[in-house]
Amino acid sequence: MILLLDVYPGEGSFDYYLDNGEDFAYREGQYHQYRFTVREDGTVSGEIVHGGYEKPYRRILVKRPGGEAMEELIL
C-alpha cells in the first residue's frame, strides 16, 4: 500500500490512523498511527506513534502543489 500526502506551504502536524476498516479490532490496538509534521522551511517528517496493524504502508510519497515530482518519505 502507498500513502500519498498532498503538502501545502505552511507549518503544522497531523495524525493519520490506518486499520482494516472492517471491524472494531482497532479497540484492541490493531491500528497504525502516523504523525506527520511540516516545518516552516517545507521539510516534512513522519513517525509511527503506534504500530499495531499488520499491513502498514510500504511507501509514503509527498506531493507539493504545482509539482509533478514526488518525494519519498522514510520513517
N, C-alpha and C positions, 0 to 999 in steps of 0.2 A: 504494500500500500504506500501511496505517496501523498503527502500533505503539501498543498500549495498555499503559501501565505502571500497575500497582497499587502505590501507595506507602503505606507504613505509618509510624507515628511512630518516631522514632529517627534515627540518622545512619549513613551508610556509603556505599559506592560499589560498582559492579559494571560489568563489561564485557559487552556483548552483541554477538554476531557474526551477520552476515547474509551468506549466499551463496545460490547457486541450489539447493543441496540435492540435486543430481543427479549430480555428478561430483567430481573432485579439483582443479577449477580454483582452489580457494582456495589450493592449494600454489603457484600461480603469482601469488598476490596479488589474485585476483579475489574479494574479500570486503570488506565494510564492518565496521569495529569501532567501536562506540559506547561511550562511557564516561559513565555516569550517576552523579551524586553527590547525596545527600540530606543537608542540613545539619541541625543540631540545631533550628534555628528552622522547619524544614519546607520550606525553599527547595530546589527541585530544579533542577539544571543538567545539561547534557549537552554532549558534544563528539564530533566524529568524529575518532577516533585514526588510523584508516586508511580511505581512501576508494578502493577499487579495484573495487567492484561496480557494474554499470551500472544497477541498479534500486534505488536507496536508498529509504528510507521518505519518502513525501511529507509525512506528518504524524505527529507523536508527541504522544499525549494522555496526561495524568496524571490518574489517578483515585485519590481518597483514600477510606478506609473510611467508610461511612455517608453519603457524599456522592454525589449524583446528578450534580452539575455536574462537568465535566471542564475541565482547563486545557490549553491547547496549549503545548507546549514548543518554543521556537525555538532551533535550534542555530546 
